[in-house]
């Protein structure tokens, strides 16, 4: 962890890569569900499940970001870092 003060900004390339990766993943999933040889209700169920998963992931990432920005210090729970 860095102890430097201030807010770190992502580069435009990193932002673009994240957006492109998300778009490719969503498009591939949508095409896969559309091409699936199953009844319409099965495809609709899978589509709703994917949308729920995506919105839950966005909400979770926002909550984690807000919690980290709310505290002035390092997060108290860091499961992947040695203490």
N, C-alpha and C positions, 0 to 999 in steps of 0.2 A: 504494500500500500504506500502511496505517496503522501507525504505530509505537506505538500505545497498548497498554499491557499489559492482560492479562486475556482471558478467554474471551468471545467474542461469542455471544449467544443469538439464535435466530430467534424472530420473533413467532409467536403462535398462528395468525394469519391466513396467514402464509407457509407454515407447516407444513400447515395445512388445504388450502391451494391446491395444494401439492405432492402431497398424498395424493389429493385429488380428481382432479388431472390424471393421475396414475398410474392411478387406477381407471378413468377414462374411456378412456384409451389402451388398457389391457388389455381392457376390455369391448368396445371397438370392434374390436380385433384378433381377439378370440375370436368375435364375431359374424361378422366377415368370413370367418374360416376356416370356421366352421360353415356359412355360406351359400354357400361356394364350390362351384361345380358341377364337382367332381373326385372321383376315387375316395377311399375312406376312408383308404387308406394315404398318399395325398398330403396330405390334411388333417391326419392324425396326424403326419406328418413336419414340416409347417409349425408345428404346435402345439409339438412338442418343440423345434424351432429357436427359436421365440419364447421359450419358457421358459429355454433355455440362454442366449439373449441377455440376458434380464432378470437372471438370476443372475450372469452375467459382469459386467454393468454395476454391480450392487450390490457385488460383490467389488472391482472396480476403484475405485469411489468410496470404499470403506472403506480400501483400501490407500493411496490418495492422502491421505485424511484422517489416517490414522495416521502417515504419513510427515511431514506438515506439523505435526501435534501433537507429534511426537517431537523435532523440531528447535526450539530456542528462537528461532531467527532466521527471516527470510524464506526461502522455498524457493529453492534454488540454480538451479532450472530454471523459468523463467517465459517460455514461448514467445510470449505475447501482450502482453508488457509491454516498453516501451523501456527500455534501460539507459543 
